């Protein structure tokens, strides 16, 4: 999980220096950190996608366009939320970008509150993703701490097997199964089989 010290970071990529500076001032005034870039190439050369909450991206730029940058980020496996800034004629392109995973788009001229609302939406998604990542890491660590026998019992419990069936499958007594099962529940912090299943699934899941 990426550490994010200080205020949430927003990336801004726009080739119009005056507009870029205006965006940075607006975003900073709302309490966010900002790093800005004049081109897609400059962004790709120096950004750390996992460090930021979202990317505010102009759709039309010289060289690599905003759409092409989004496609390159997807190709590299980055899931950084993107908010596109568009002109009126770019709306169809922006809609297509959303189909490819962009968070949203905002059309020029826009109200400051509208852009900040989109950034706050990205921040909420980011916080949820961090919590989900923490849960997954915690679940994986707890499962990894089980003994080999405890994991064997856990797998069969999760598969819905009764204690007697587990005992037969592992060649141990029902009482031993019960003891291992209780230990598994205790170590994983599960109060029911349903909760145990959720923890095990979480320990094996990827982001999202």
N, C-alpha and C positions, 0 to 999 in steps of 0.2 A: 504494500500500500504506500502510495506516495505521500511524503510529508508536505504539508502546506503551511508554512509559518507566515504570520502576518495576515493582512487583510486578503480576502479572496482575490485571485489574480485574473484579469481579463486581458486577452490579446486583441489588438486592433490591427487590421491589415487594410490599408487604403493608400492609393497613390497620390491622392490630393492632400498636400501637406496641411493646408489651412483647415480642411474638413477633419483630417486625422487629429490635429491638435485640439479642435473643438470637441470631438468625441472623447478624447482622453481627459480633457478638463471636466466634461459632464460626468464621466464614469468615476473619476477620482473624487468629485464633489459628493458622490453618493456613498463614499467609503470603501471603494474597491481599489486594489492596486492595478496598474495598467502597464503593459509593454506594447509599444507600437512598432509597426514595420511598414516600409514604403512599397514593398512588393512581396509576392508569394515566395519568390526565391530567397529573399532576405529572411522571411519567416521560417522557411524550411531549414535554412542554414543555422539558425540559432535558437529556435524555440524548444521548449520541453513540454510537449502536449499534456503530459500527466500532471503538470504543475498548475494548470489554469482551470478555471471554472467553465469558460467558454471562449469562443473566437467570434468577434464581430468583424465581418468580412465583406468588402466591396465585391459586387458580382462581376463588374467590368474593370479590368486593369490591363495595362500594357504587359506584354509577355504572357506569363501564366495567368489565366483568369481565376476569379474566385471559384467558379464551378470546377475548373481543372485542379485547383488546390484541394478542394473538398475530395475529389476523386483520388488524388495522390495520398491524402491522409487515410482514406478508406483502404487504399492499396497497402499502406504501411501498417494497417491494423489499429490506427488511432481512433478513439471514439469521442474525441473532444466535441462537445455540442457547438454547432455553428449557427449564428444569427446573421443572415445575409442582409446587407443594405443595398437596395435596388432603386433604379429609376423606373418610371412608369412602364417603359417598354420592356423591362426585364422581368416583369411579374411571371410570365409563363416559365421562364428559366428558373425563377425562384421556387415556383410550385414543384417543378421537376426535381430541384435540389432537396426539397422536403421529402419527396418520395425516396430519395437516396439517403435520408437520415438526418438532414438539417433540422434544427430545433424549430426555426421559424424564419420569417423574413419581415423586414420593415421597409416601407416605401418612402422615398424622399418626396417632398419635405415631410419630416415626422416630428411629432411632439416628444420632448425630452422624456416625459413620463412613460410614453409607450415603449421606448427603447429600454429604459431602466426596468420596466415591468418584465420584459423578455429576459433581461440579464438576471433578475431575481428568480425567474422560473428556472433558469440554468443553474443558479446557485442552489435552489432547493433540490434539483436533480442530483447535483454534485454531493450535497450533504447526504442524501438518501443512498447514493452509490458508496460513499465512504462507510456509512453504517453497515450496509450490506457486505462490503468487503471485510469489515472488522468481524462481523458475525461468521462469515465463511472461514476466515483465518482462525478464529477461536474454536469453531467446531472441528476443523481439521486438526488443530493442535491437541484437542481433547481426545479425538479418536486415535491419533498417533500415540498417545500415552497409554492406551490399553495394552494389556499383555496379549500374546498370540491367542491364548485360549479364550480370553474375553472377547477378542474380535471375532473368533469363530462363533461363539454364542450370540454375539450381537448380530452377525449376518443372518443367522437362522431365525432370531427373534424378529428382525426386520422383514424377513421373508414370510412371516406369519406362522411359523412352526410352533407347536405346543411344546411345553417343557419335556414331556415324555418322548416326543419325536426327536427333540434335540439331544436328549440323553442317549437314545439309540444310535443316532447318527454319529455322535462323538465318542461313544463307548464309555460314558461316564454315568454316574447315578443322577437321578432327578434332583436329589438334594444338592449335589455339586452344581448342577445347572442353575438351580435357584440362587445359589450363592454367587455364581459368576454373573447371573442376570442382575441381581441386586447391585453388584459392584459396578457393572456397566452403567446402570441407571444413575448411580451416585456420581461416578466419574464424569459422565456426560451432562449431568444436571437435568435429567429428564424425569418428569413425574408421571408419564404415561407412555405406552407404546407408540401412540400417535406422535407425541413430542420427540420420542427417540428417532422415529422415522424421519421427521423434519430435520433433526440435527445431523443425521447421517447423510441425508440428501444435500444439505447445505455444505457439508464438509467436502463433497465431491463436485459441487457446482462451480461453474465459471462465473465471471461477472455478469450481472443481470439475471 
